[in-house]
């Protein structure tokens, strides 16, 4: 691999940088269930020569969930539908390692990969939400570190199943009556701590070999997992210095596992708010932040604290640090970060809730196209990121549209981003 | 519902009326992995105004499996891809109730149903193959009747999850800030013998309400399940009288559950071999049957007897009836039928194996287009069937192409089949 390449994914679901963005007059409030939105967004991202589109997921909702989580298409079927209206861009779907069988996961992704002719990627998540267990006949969420042990084994099984058939196993010689070469069929016979999977898998590999592996873990266990296993790390960073530390740490870990530092792409998620002038961009931000009320902000914050009733605490006094003990198992590192932030900046509960409601410290870029291109270039050149995953919002679909129309051309002019696809697989785009 | 309607599905996978058909010069041996084949076949079926296309499945292969099972696209992703190239025809995918989580199954089908705008159907199978358990961290296949108890509860959960959101639950009033009406959100809270699923599901229903339910059980437990739960029964019948008995029995059972006899469609699977003359059709049959050798036929037969080595038995002496004790749990009714047939017609092991290799007693129609249309009409009018699921073979894709080009027009001329779609949902096509 030569010079580092800037990499971009476009997140098509999720978004909603605050819980009230759907109320904005220009926001598409049913985007998560709107196939036309998805098709247009995927084609838009492809027109900008982005590396991939990305679809997040969750397996639990309740009446307090973010609007865009309540009613959404399932990622594998959605991305298969998008495979039919695109031809080059990668297609990354989220699937849980905690609530899926490895054999089913291996098949679904292999099938998406064949249908898209080598463009599939798998965002491996361990499903942090406590409530998910209740949808899957389990009384409790497995412990955080145990979920990662399960995930490590799960991915090992899936990769093993993907190797069931060598590329030239299917001879299909009608004359001789030889359908396949048995020496090129491999039975996995996996017997592990969490899974026993015999194999072989009943599907072959695409021309990119295996789907690209994406992972978003920021805990110690998560970083160990992604640095060993992932091709792409999807992360959320809150400032340049923090991002550089994270970048160095994960690349060091990858190197310690014997991997090249260039084989692992670290992509923070960002939303963008663009104005022709800085002032116009700020006005847009204020308009969006102003849609949230404190009640919604507290409800959202409570998610990280096992849904505790935060109204019991005084809103305008220092953040009650004893809440750290109520932090959810599933969000350990996020809870630590929030509690740390509250301490550091002496935030009140109200201030922390509103900051969380529309955060802009690194994950939401507000400014002119040039400012945003500069920030991207700075993070890339200073090795804080290998690229970014662009949010569909805050106002859906303006985030992706603005990025492709206004920021990508600047990066292309600067020679930082491709003007044409050179390959037609996701692995190819990444140079892997 | 008025006059009975003839119903047709086109099976796009499986096929292979014998294990050697792939060697035929005109057969498409990689059909199961060939997206262009699937797209063409689905469009062909839609041009014939068929009610639905159907994709079978299995979760276990080994080196002895039928060629068309070894390497195949996964049904949900495949049918989602086909949703994009069709607009009216129903899309029925197979998914196991034994090796899937109900929450995942409910989502996948709801998503296919929304993406196809109301055309999804679910072929509920309990996964008979003993080996499947070994791919899913289970040491043994659950007992036949237990699989059906699990399936009953599984479907109850899935249907419950599909009712999570009432049709008009999502108000999305930007002015008032009301995203949904909480009184129209239903939490399932299912606690059963096999599954505990809280809900709600994070996806709404399509305009057809729920995906159509298809089931193919011929055992007592299977018949009880389908007559209570299914909209369509996919069956294999071996003669008119047997089919009429089966038809009456299942409809009686449905009536006993308080259902209308017209709400349940009984569709035997058939393959067709068409010739301009009866002799030409017979020649085609002989050509296909002649592709099989006795070794393959025995391997195939052995599948029903736990893979026992049938070479140990004399080929040309009466079928060893003691083999009935070696019959697989997963294929109880098929084993009983085969052993019965061998006894009745005093077949040798070789004869039974070859008969099984290319059976034509009801499930493979051989003749002129008129003969095939006559047979279909007879079965329909005599209440042996409400329609049929047409195999893609024997020679893929000639089965479906010949059916649409040569048989459908005759049935249309006779006023027995639609000449245009009257609705654009699967449930609508069925008049449900």
Interface residues (C-beta under 8 A of the other chain):
Chain A: X20 X22 X23 X24 X25 X29 X30 X33 X35 X58 X59 X60 X61 X62 X63 X67 X69 X70 X71 X72 X73 X74 X76 X77 X78 X80 X81 X83 X84 X85 X99 X100 X101 X103 X104 X107 X108 X110 X111 X112 X114 X115 X131 X134 X135 X136 X137 X138 X139 X165 X170 X172 X174 X177 X179 X180 X182 X185 X194 X195 X196 X197 X198 X199 X200 X202 X203 X204
Chain B: X20 X22 X23 X24 X25 X29 X30 X33 X35 X58 X59 X60 X61 X62 X63 X67 X69 X70 X71 X72 X73 X74 X76 X77 X78 X80 X81 X83 X84 X85 X99 X100 X101 X103 X104 X107 X108 X110 X111 X112 X114 X115 X131 X134 X135 X136 X137 X138 X139 X165 X170 X172 X174 X177 X179 X180 X182 X185 X187 X194 X195 X196 X197 X198 X199 X200 X202 X203 X204
